[in-house]
Amino acid sequence: MADTVFWAAAAAIALVVAVILIKALRRKPAEAAQSAVFDSQVYRDQLREIERDQARGVIAEDEAQRLRSEVARRLLAADRAEAVPEVSAVGPQSAVVIGVVAVVLAAGFGGYAYLGQPGYGDLPLQARITVAEERRADRPAQAALESALPPRPPLQQVDPSFLDLVEKLRAAVAQRPDDLQGQQLLARNEANLGNLTAAYKAQERVIAIKGDAASDADVLTQATLMVQAADGQVSPEAEALFAKVLARSPKDDTALFFTGIVNMQVGRYDLAFRYWRDVMENAPDSSPWKPEVRARIESLAEVAGVRYQLPEEPGLRGPSADDVAAAEDMSAEDRQAMIRSMVEGLNDRLATEGGSAEEWARLILALGNLGEKDRAAAIYAEAQKKFEGRTVELSGLKDAAVQAGITP
């Protein structure tokens, strides 16, 4: 309803302005001609007055001649202006005027329809930045974010013996809080059980024990566990950890990704776009964040007021349309051989170039479907080491392993 009222009012105002402009522009030639008629009469009267003054001896003959020449020049100019024909209401000049007004109105309405938002109040850039920074400062802390969430459902089908081992590990770590290996094991196993708060607190202890020797990977593990514990929200504490990593490693894709997330959450879309563009243009193709950035960065750029075109996506190395067409005419044996060839190609590429967690999961699943359970298990073990500490990626790998039938 508000949009309808806005557009109706805007159209009415635009129509009134257009009529005024067209009438004013079309009126000028006629008014100029009328003014010229008046001027001509004045100049003729002046010529007669000069003749009378000369006859009475008021002015000398040479002065009279000079005045006559000047007035005659002005009279000729007025006569020429008077002779200009009045513009017809349907003449070409009127058509041009109407066309120009129509183009201006269309451009105005089109530009606002594309860029504007009816019903929104004026919000200058500096005011938007101020509001966003106030929102950033007023964000709830990590503990408050977690307490606002509903209880997490317990994991299904957890081996009781594993739970017993974790309970013993907790007791041992409680007695020896400075045991680095114990804290690392506790952080990893609490995360596997879905106890994310306990996991990031154990990881925080790992960083404290390591001190200056703590790596970016250690800090990122704690930060990402905190984000997961807050159901995807980046708390001020987690943001500080990502900032710490960026201070040492400005191109770290994980820190860039989540710093972009927090800026989106507070409304600083301009800053979020800068961080995500860095991920899109500089992170390796194996980055686990790149697919999501690619899927969302164009809409983010639009909100940020930036014209952005995605870089060309690297060609997929799966079967082409010709491969699929050829496979339809193959025998079952030939088709199986082609599939094995593709799987081996993926295996070789991951071994030499690396790849995303999704690609490793695809290889695990493919080997399982081909009946090569031992190879699938070996690839799964290798992938777990490669993505150690990245709980999101590890979860995807575990799902693939379950589907491949190599883990319960």
LOVEXLO-692781 format. One record per atom (N, C-alpha, C, CB): residue in one letter; x, y, z. Coordinates in steps of 0.2 Angstrom, whole numbers, plus 5000, padded with zeros to 4 digits. Glycine has a CB too. Example, Ala and Ser with C-alpha at 12.3 -4.5 7.8 and 13.67 -1.06 7.14 Angstrom:
BEGIN
a506649725039/a506249785039/a506649845039/a505749785045/s506449895035/s506849955036/s506450005039/s507049975029/
END
This chain:
BEGIN
m500449945000/m500050005000/m500450065000/m499550005006/a500950065004/a501450125005/a501750134998/a501950115010/d502050084995/d502350094988/d501850124983/d502650024986/t501250094983/t500750124978/t500650194979/t500050084979/v500550224986/v500450294987/v501050334985/v500350304994/f501650304986/f502250344984/f502350354977/f502950304987/w502250294973/w502250304966/w501750344963/w502250234962/a501150344965/a500550384963/a500750454964/a499950364966/a500950474970/a501150544972/a501750564967/a501350554979/a502250524966/a502850544962/a502550554955/a503350484962/a502150514952/a501850524945/a501550584945/a501450464943/a501050604950/a500650664949/a501150724949/a500150664955/i501650724954/i502150784954/i502450784947/i502550774960/a502750734945/a503150734939/a502650754933/a503350664937/l502050734933/l501550764927/l501450834928/l500950724928/v501350864934/v501350934934/v501950974932/v501150954942/v502550944934/v503150984932/v503250974925/v503750944936/a503050924922/a503150914915/a502750964911/a502950844912/v502050964913/v501651014910/v501951084910/v500951014913/i502151104916/i502451174917/i503051184912/i502651184924/l503451134912/l504051144908/l503851154901/l504551084909/i503451104898/i503251104891/i502951174889/i502751054889/k502451194894/k502151264892/k502651314892/k501551274897/a503051314897/a503551374897/a504051374891/a503951364904/l504251314889/l504751314883/l504351324877/l505051244883/r503751314876/r503351324870/r503151394870/r502751284869/r503051434876/r502851504876/r503351554874/r502651514883/k504051534874/k504551584873/k504551614866/k505251554874/p504451574861/p504551614854/p503951664853/p504451554849/a503351644855/a502751694855/a502851754859/a502151654857/e503151744865/e503251804869/e503851844866/e503451784876/a504351814863/a504851854860/a504551894854/a505451814858/a504151864850/a503851904845/a503451964847/a503451854840/q503051954852/q502652014855/q503052064858/q502151984861/s503652044861/s504152094863/s504452134858/s504652064868/a504552104852/a504852134846/a504352184843/a505052084841/v503752174843/v503252214840/v503252284844/v502552184840/f503252274851/f503252334855/f503852374854/f503252314863/d504452344854/d505052374853/d505052414846/d505652324853/s504852384841/s504752414834/s504352484835/s504452374829/q503852484838/q503452544839/q503852594843/q502752524842/v504152574848/v504552624852/v505052654847/v504852594858/y505452614843/y505952644839/y505752694834/y506352584836/r505152674831/r504852724826/r504652784829/r504152684823/d504352784835/d504252844839/d504852884840/d503852834846/q505352854842/q506052884843/q506252924837/q506552834846/l506152894831/l506352924824/l505952984823/l506352874819/r505352984824/r504953044823/r505153094828/r504153024824/e505253074834/e505453124839/e506153164837/e505553094846/i506653124834/i507253154832/i507153204827/i507753094829/e506653184822/e506553234816/e506253294819/e506053204811/r505753294824/r505553354827/r506053394831/r504953334832/d506453364834/d506953394838/d507453434833/d507353354843/q507653404827/q508053434823/q507753494820/q508253384817/a507053484818/a506753544815/a506653604820/a506053524813/r506653594826/r506553644831/r507253674833/r506253624837/g507753634830/g508453664832/g508753644838/g508453734831/v508353594841/v508653564848/v509253524847/v508053524851/i509353494842/i509953454841/i510253474834/i509853374841/a510953464833/a511253484827/a511153424822/a512053494828/e511253444815/e511153394810/e511553334811/e511253424803/d512253344812/d512653284813/d512453234819/d513353304814/e512253264824/e511953234830/e511353194828/e511853274836/a510953224825/a510253194823/a510453134818/a509853244819/q510953144814/q511053084809/q511353024813/q511553114804/r511753044818/r512052984822/r511452954826/r512553014827/l511052994829/l510452954833/l510052914828/l510053014836/r509852944822/r509452914817/r509752844815/r509352954811/s510452844814/s510752774813/s510752724818/s511452794811/e510852744824/e510752704830/e510052674831/e511052734836/v509552714831/v508852694832/v508652654826/v508452754832/a508852664820/a508752624814/a509052554814/a508952664807/r509652554817/r509952484818/r509552444823/r510652494821/r509252474828/r508852434833/r508252424830/r508752484839/l507952464826/l507252454823/l507352394818/l507052514819/l507852384814/l507952324810/l507952264814/l508552334806/a508352264819/a508452204823/a507752184826/a508952214829/a507352234828/a506652214831/a506252194826/a506352274834/d506252214820/d505852194814/d506052124812/d505952234808/r506652104813/r506852034811/r506551984816/r507652024811/a506652004823/a506351964828/a505551954827/a506551994835/e505252014825/e504552014824/e504351964819/e504252084823/a504751954814/a504651914808/a504751844809/a505051934802/v505051814815/v505051744817/v504351714818/v505551734823/p504251664814/p503551634814/p503451604821/p503451584809/e502851604824/e502651574830/e502651494829/e501951594832/v502951464834/v503051384834/v502351354835/v503551364840/s502151304830/s501551274831/s501551224837/s501451234824/a500951214839/a500851174845/a501051104844/a500151174848/v501051084837/v501251014835/v501851014831/v500650974832/g502251064831/g502851074827/g503451034829/g503051144827/p503951024826/p504550984827/p504851004834/p505050984822/q504851074835/q505251094841/q504851074848/q505251174842/s504151074847/s503751054853/s503850974854/s503051064852/a503950944848/a504050864849/a504750854852/a504050834842/v505250894851/v505850884854/v505850894861/v506450934851/v505450954863/v505350974870/v505050914874/v505051034871/i504450894871/i504150834874/i504550774875/i503450824871/g504950764870/g505350704870/g505850704876/g505750694863/v506250764876/v506750774881/v506450764888/v507050844881/v505850794889/v505550794896/v505350714897/v504850834896/a505150684892/a504950614893/a505550574895/a504650584887/v506150584892/v506750544893/v506950564900/v507250564888/v506950624902/v507150644909/v506750604915/v507150724910/l506050604913/l505650574918/l505750504918/l504850594916/a505850474913/a505950394912/a506550384916/a505950374905/a507150424915/a507750404918/a507650414926/a508250454915/g507350464928/g507250474935/g506850414938/g506850544936/f506250404935/f505850344938/f506250274938/f505250334935/g506650264932/g506950204931/g507550204936/g507250194924/g507950254937/g508450254942/g508250244949/g508850324941/y507650274951/y507450264958/y507150194959/y506950314959/a506850164953/a506550094954/a507150044955/a506150084948/y507750064952/y508350014952/y508650024959/y508750024946/l508750094961/l509250104967/l508850124973/l509650164965/g508250144972/g507950174978/g507450124982/g507450234976/q507150144987/q506750104991/q506150144994/q507150064997/p505550134991/p505050174994/p504850165001/p504450164990/g504750215005/g504550195012/g505150205017/g504250135013/y505750205014/y506350215018/y506450285019/y506950175015/g506650305026/g506850365027/g507550385024/g506850385034/d507750445024/d508450465022/d508950435027/d508550535021/l509450405024/l509950375029/l510650385026/l509850295030/p510950445027/p511650455024/p512150405026/p511850525026/l512650405022/l513250355023/l513450355030/l513750365018/q513650415032/q513950415039/q513550395044/q514250485040/a512850405043/a512350385048/a512350315048/a511650415047/r512350275042/r512350205042/r512950175045/r512250185035/i513550205044/i514150185047/i514050185055/i514750215045/t513850245057/t513750255065/t513250205068/t513450325066/v512750185064/v512250135067/v512550065067/v511650135063/a512950055062/a513249985061/a513749975067/a513549975055/e514150025068/e514650025073/e514350025080/e515150085073/e513850055081/e513450045088/e513149975088/e512850095088/r512949945083/r512749875083/r513249835085/r512349855077/r513849845082/r514449805083/r514649805091/r515049825079/a514649865093/a514849875101/a514349845105/a514849955102/d513649845103/d513149815108/d513049745107/d512549855106/r513449705103/r513249635102/r513349595108/r513749605097/p512949545109/p513049505116/p513649465116/p512449455116/a513949455121/a514549415122/a514449335120/a514849415129/q514949305120/q514949235118/q514449195123/q515649195118/a514549205129/a514049165134/a513349185133/a514349175141/a513249245132/a512549265131/a512249235125/a512449345131/l512649235119/l512349205113/l512249125114/l512849205107/e512649095118/e512549025119/e511949005123/e513148985122/s511849055128/s511249045133/s510649055130/s511349085139/a510649095125/a509949105121/a509749055116/a510049175117/l510149005115/l510048945111/l509648895114/l510648925107/p509248855111/p508948795114/p509448745115/p508348775109/p509248695119/p509748645121/p509848605114/p509448595126/r510548575113/r510648535108/r510448465109/r511448545106/p510148435104/p510048365105/p510648325105/p509548335099/p510548265109/p511148225110/p511348185104/p511048175116/l511948175103/l512148135097/l511848065098/l512948135096/q511748035092/q511447965092/q511947915091/q510847955087/q511847855093/q512347795092/q513047815094/q512247775085/v513147845100/v513847845102/v514047785106/v513947915107/d514647765105/d514847705108/d514947715115/d515547675105/p514647675120/p514747695127/p515447685129/p514347635131/s515847645126/s516547635128/s516947705126/s516947575125/f516747735121/f517047795119/f516847855124/f516847825112/l516247855126/l516047905131/l516447895138/l515247895132/d516547825139/d516847815146/d517647835145/d516847735147/l517947835139/l518647855138/l518647935139/l518847835132/v518147965136/v518148035136/v518048065143/v517548065132/e517648025147/e517548045154/e518148035158/e516948005157/k518547985157/k519147975160/k519648035158/k519447905159/l519648055152/l520048105149/l519948165153/l520048115142/r519248185154/r519048245157/r519348245164/r518348255157/a519348185168/a519548185174/a520348195175/a519348115178/a520648165170/a521448175170/a521648245168/a521748125164/v521248275164/v521448345162/v521248395168/v521048365156/a520748375171/a520548415177/a521148415182/a519948395180/q521448355183/q522048355188/q522648375185/q522148275190/r522748375178/r523348405175/r523148455170/r523848345172/p522948515172/p522748565167/p523248595162/p522448625171/d523848585164/d524448605160/d524648555155/d524948635164/d524348495155/d524548445150/d524248455143/d524148375153/l524748475139/l524548505132/l524248445128/l525248525129/q524548385128/q524248335124/q523548315126/q524648275124/g523448315133/g522848305136/g522248355134/g522848295143/q522448415134/q521948465132/q521848465125/q522248535134/q522348445120/q522248445113/q521748385112/q522848435109/l521848325115/l521348275114/l520648285117/l521648205118/l520648325122/l519948345125/l519648385120/l520048375132/a519948435118/a519648485113/a519348445107/a520148535111/r519748405104/r519548365098/r518948315100/r520148325096/n518948285105/n518448235107/n517848265109/n518648185112/e517848325113/e517248365115/e516948385108/e517448415120/a517248405104/a517048435097/a516648375094/a517548465093/n516948315094/n516648255090/n515948235094/n517148205090/l515948255100/l515348235104/l514848295103/l515448225111/g514948345100/g514548405100/g514548445106/g513848375099/n515048435110/n515048485116/n515548545114/n515348445123/l515248585111/l515648635107/l515948685113/l515248675102/t515548705118/t515748755123/t516348725126/t515248765128/a516348655128/a516848625132/a517448615127/a516648555134/a517348605120/a517848605116/a518248665115/a517548575109/y517948725114/y518348785113/y518648805119/y517848835110/k518348785125/k518748805131/k519348765132/k518248795137/a519348705130/a519948655130/a520448685125/a519748585129/q520248705120/q520648735115/q520948805117/q520348745108/e520548845121/e520848905124/e521448885128/e520248945127/r521348835132/r521848805137/r522448785133/r521648755141/v522348755127/v522948735123/v523348795121/v522748695116/i523048845119/i523348905117/i523748945122/i522848955114/a523448945128/a523748965134/a524348935136/a523248965140/i524348865135/i524948825137/i525548835132/i524748745137/k525348845126/k525848855120/k526148925121/k525548835114/g525748975123/g525949035123/g526149065116/g526549045128/d526749095116/d526949125109/d527049075104/d527549165110/a527049015106/a527148965101/a526448935098/a527548905104/a525948965100/a525248945097/a525248975090/a524748975101/s525048925086/s524948945079/s524348975077/s525048875074/d524248995070/d523649025068/d523148975068/d523749055061/a523348905066/a522848855066/a522548845073/a523148785064/d522948845078/d522648845085/d522148895087/d523248845090/v522348955085/v521849015086/v521249005082/v522149075085/l521248985076/l520648975071/l520248915074/l520948965064/t520548865076/t520148815079/t519748835085/t520648755082/q519948875089/q519548905095/q519048945092/q520048935100/a519248995087/a518749035085/a518149005081/a519049085080/t518348955077/t517748925073/t517348885078/t518048885068/l517648855083/l517248815088/l516748865091/l517648775093/m516948925093/m516548975096/m515948995092/m516949035098/v516149005085/v515549015080/v515048965080/v515849035073/q515248905080/q514848845080/q514448845086/q515248775079/a514748855092/a514348855098/a513848905098/a514848855104/a513948965095/a513449015095/a512949015089/a513849085094/d512948955086/d512548935080/d512648985074/d511748945082/g513248995073/g513449035067/g513549105068/g512949025062/q513449135074/q513549205075/q514249215078/q513049225081/v514549265076/v515249285078/v515249335083/v515649315072/s515349305089/s515349355095/s515949395095/s515449305102/p515949445100/p516549495100/p517249455102/p516449545105/e517149405106/e517749365108/e518049325102/e517549315113/a517549295098/a517849265092/a518049305086/a517249225089/e517749365086/e518049415081/e518749435083/e517549475081/a518849445089/a519549465091/a520049415090/a519549475099/l519849345090/l520349295088/l520449295080/l520049225090/f519949305076/f520049315069/f520449375067/f519349315065/a520349425071/a520749485070/a521549475072/a520549545074/k521649435077/k522349415079/k522649375073/k522249375085/v522249335070/v522549295065/v522749335059/v522149235062/l522249385057/l522349425051/l522949475052/l521749465050/a523049495059/a523649535060/a524249505058/a523649555067/r524349435059/r524949395057/r524849375050/r525049345062/s524249355048/s524249325041/s523649355038/s524149245042/p523749415034/p523249455031/p522849415026/p523449515029/k523049365023/k522749325018/k522449265020/k523249315012/d522349245027/d522049185029/d521349185027/d522149175037/d521149135023/d520449135020/d519949115026/d520449075015/t520149085031/t519649065036/t519449135040/t519849015041/a520049165042/a519949235046/a519549285042/a520649255048/l519749285035/l519449335031/l518649315030/l519749335024/f518549255029/f517849235028/f517349255034/f517749155027/f517649235040/f517249255046/f517249325048/f517449205052/t517749365047/t517749435048/t517249465043/t518449465047/g517149435037/g516649465033/g515949445035/g516649425026/i515849385038/i515249365041/i515049415047/i515249295044/v515449435051/v515349475057/v515149545054/v515849485062/n515449575049/n515249635046/n514649635043/n515849655041/m514449585040/m513749575037/m513249575043/m513649505033/q513349545049/q512949535054/q512749605057/q513149495060/v513249655057/v513149715060/v512949775055/v513849745063/g512949755048/g512749805043/g513249835040/g512349845046/r513949815041/r514449845037/r514649805031/r515149855041/y514149805026/y514149765020/y514749785016/y513549775016/d514949855016/d515549875012/d516149845014/d515649955013/l516249835021/l516849795024/l516849725022/l516949815031/a516249695023/a516149625022/a516349605015/a515449605023/f516149655010/f516249635003/f517049635002/f515949684998/r517449685005/r518149685004/r518449615007/r518449745008/y518249595012/y518549535015/y518349475011/y518249515022/w517749475008/w517549415004/w517849414997/w516749415004/r517949474995/r518249484988/r518949454989/r518249554986/d519349464994/d519949444995/d519949364995/d520249465002/v519449334998/v519449264998/v519349234991/v518849235003/m518849274988/m518649254981/m519249254976/m518149294978/e519649304977/e520249324972/e520849294974/e520249394971/n520949274980/n521649254983/n521649194986/n521949304987/a521149164989/a521149104992/a521249044987/a520549084996/p521548994989/p521648934984/p520948904983/p522148884987/d520848864977/d520248834975/d520048784980/d520348804968/s520548754984/s520448704989/s520148734996/s521048664991/s520048804996/s519748835002/s519048815003/s519848915001/p518948795009/p518248765010/p517748825010/p518148735017/w517948885011/w517448945011/w517348975004/w517748995015/k517748954999/k517648984992/k516948964989/k518148954988/p516648904989/p516048894986/p515448944989/p515848824987/e515448954996/e514948994999/e515049064997/e514948985006/v515649084997/v515849154995/v515649164987/v516549174995/r515749124983/r515549124976/r514849134975/r515849064972/a514449094979/a513749094979/a513449154981/a513449034983/r513749194986/r513449244989/r513749314988/r513449234996/i514349314985/i514649384984/i514349434980/i515349374982/e514049414974/e513749454970/e513149494973/e513449424964/s512749454977/s512149494981/s512449534986/s511649444984/l513049514989/l513349554994/l513649624991/l513949524998/a513949614985/a514149674982/a513649724980/a514549654975/e513049694978/e512449744976/e512249784983/e511849694974/v512149744988/v511949784994/v512549834996/v511849735000/a513149814995/a513749864997/a513749914992/a514349824997/g513349914986/g513449974982/g514049964977/g513450034985/v514249904976/v514849894972/v514649854966/v515449854976/r514949874960/r514849834954/r515449784954/r514949874947/y515249714954/y515749664954/y515549604950/y515749644962/q515949584946/q515849524942/q516349464944/q516049544934/l516049414945/l516349354948/l516949334943/l515949294949/p517549314945/p518049284941/p517749224938/p518649274944/e518049204932/e517749144929/e517949084933/e518049134922/e517449044934/e517548984938/e517948924934/e516848944940/p518448904938/p518848844935/p518448794932/p519348824940/g518548764926/g518148714923/g518148654928/g518448694917/l517548624928/l517548564932/l517848504929/l516848544934/r518148454932/r518548404929/r518148334929/r519248394933/g517548344930/g517048284929/g516948274922/g516448294933/p516448224920/p516248214913/p515948264910/p515848154913/s516148274903/s515848324899/s515248294896/s516348344893/a514848334892/a514248314889/a514348264884/a513848374886/d514948264881/d515148214876/d515348144880/d515748234872/d515648154886/d515748094890/d515148054892/d516148114896/v514648094894/v513948074896/v513648034890/v513548124899/a513648074884/a513348044878/a513647974876/a513348094872/a514347974877/a514647914875/a514547864879/a515447934874/a514447874886/a514347824891/a513647794890/a514347854898/e513247824887/e512547794886/e512547734881/e512047844883/d513047744876/d513147684871/d513647634873/d513347714865/m513947644879/m514447594882/m514147534885/m514947624887/s514547474885/s514347414889/s514447434896/s514747354886/a514147384900/a514247394907/a514947394909/a513847344911/e515347354906/e516047344908/e516447414906/e516347284904/d516247434900/d516647494898/d516447554902/d516447514890/r515747564904/r515547614908/r515847614915/r514747614909/q515947554918/q516347544924/q517047564924/q516247474927/a517347554918/a518047574917/a518147644916/a518347534910/m517647674913/m517647754913/m517547784920/m517047774908/i517147754924/i517047784930/i517647774934/i516447744934/r517947714934/r518647704938/r519147754935/r518847634937/s519147764929/s519647814926/s519547884929/s519647814918/m518947904930/m518747974933/m518947974940/m518047984932/v518847914944/v518947914951/v519747914952/v518747854954/e520147884947/e520847884948/e521147954946/e521147834943/g520747984942/g521048054940/g520948104946/g520648084934/l520348094949/l520248134955/l520748114961/l519448124958/n520848054962/n521348034967/n522048064965/n521347954967/d522248064959/d522948084957/d522948164958/d523048064950/r522348194957/r522448264957/r522448284965/r521748304954/l522048254969/l522048274976/l522748254979/l521548234980/a523048204977/a523748184979/a524248234977/a523848114977/t524148264972/t524748304969/t524548384970/t524848294962/e523948404970/e523748474970/e523348484976/e523348494964/g523048434980/g522548454985/g521848474982/g522848504990/g521448484987/g520748504985/g520348514991/g520448444981/s519648534990/s519248544995/s519048484999/s518648584992/a518748495005/a518448445008/a517848405005/a518148465015/e517548445001/e516948414997/e517248364992/e516548464993/e517848384989/e518148334984/e518448274987/e518748374980/w518748284993/w518948224997/w518348174999/w519348245003/a517848205001/a517248165002/a516948134996/a516648215005/r516948164990/r516748134984/r517148074983/r516748184978/l517848074984/l518248024982/l518147964987/l519048044983/i518047974993/i517847924998/i517247884996/i517847955005/l516747924994/l516147894993/l516147854986/l515547954992/a516547884981/a516647844975/a516947774976/a517047884970/l517547784980/l517847714981/l517447664985/l518547734985/g517047694990/g516547644993/g516047614989/g516247684999/n515847654984/n515347624979/n515647574975/n515047684975/l516247584973/l516647534969/l516847474973/l517247574966/g516747474979/g516847414983/g517547414986/g516747354979/e517947474985/e518647474987/e518647504994/e519047514982/k518447464999/k518347495006/k518947515009/k517947445010/d519447475008/d520147485011/d520447555009/d520647425010/r520447565002/r520647624999/r520247685002/r520647624992/a519547675002/a519147725005/a519347745012/a518447705004/a519447695016/a519647705023/a520347745024/a519747635027/a520847725019/a521447755019/a521447825017/a521947715014/i520947845012/i520847915010/i520547955015/i520447915003/y520047925019/y519747955024/y520247975030/y519147905027/a520647925032/a521147945037/a521647995035/a521547875038/e521847995028/e522248055026/e521848115026/e522448035019/a521248115024/a520848185024/a520748205031/a520148165021/q520648165036/q520548185043/q521148225045/q520448125047/k521748195043/k522348235045/k522448305042/k523048195044/k522248305035/k522348365031/k521848415034/k522148345024/f521248395036/f520748445039/f520648445046/f520048435035/e521248425050/e521248425057/e521048495060/e521848395060/g520548495065/g520348555068/g519848595065/g520948595069/r519648575059/r519048605055/r518448555056/r519248615047/t518048575061/t517548535062/t516948525057/t517248555069/v516848585053/v516348575048/v516548535043/v516248645045/e517248535040/e517448495035/e517448425037/e518148515033/l517748415044/l517748345046/l517048305047/l518048345053/s516548355048/s515848325048/s515648295041/s515348375051/g515848335036/g515648315029/g516048255027/g515748375025/l516648255029/l517048195028/l516748125031/l517748205030/k516548135037/k516248085041/k515648055038/k516148105049/d515148105036/d514548085032/d514748045026/d514148145030/a515248065022/a515448025016/a515647955018/a515948065012/a516047955024/a516347885026/a515747845028/a516847895032/v515247875031/v514647825034/v514347805027/v514147875038/q514147845022/q513847825016/q514247775012/q513747885012/a514947775013/a515347735009/a515347665013/a516047765009/g515147665019/g515147605023/g515747585026/g514947545018/i516247635028/i516847615031/i516847635038/i517447655027/t516347675041/t516347685048/t515547695050/t516647755049/p515447675056/p514747665058/p514447735059/p514647625065/
END
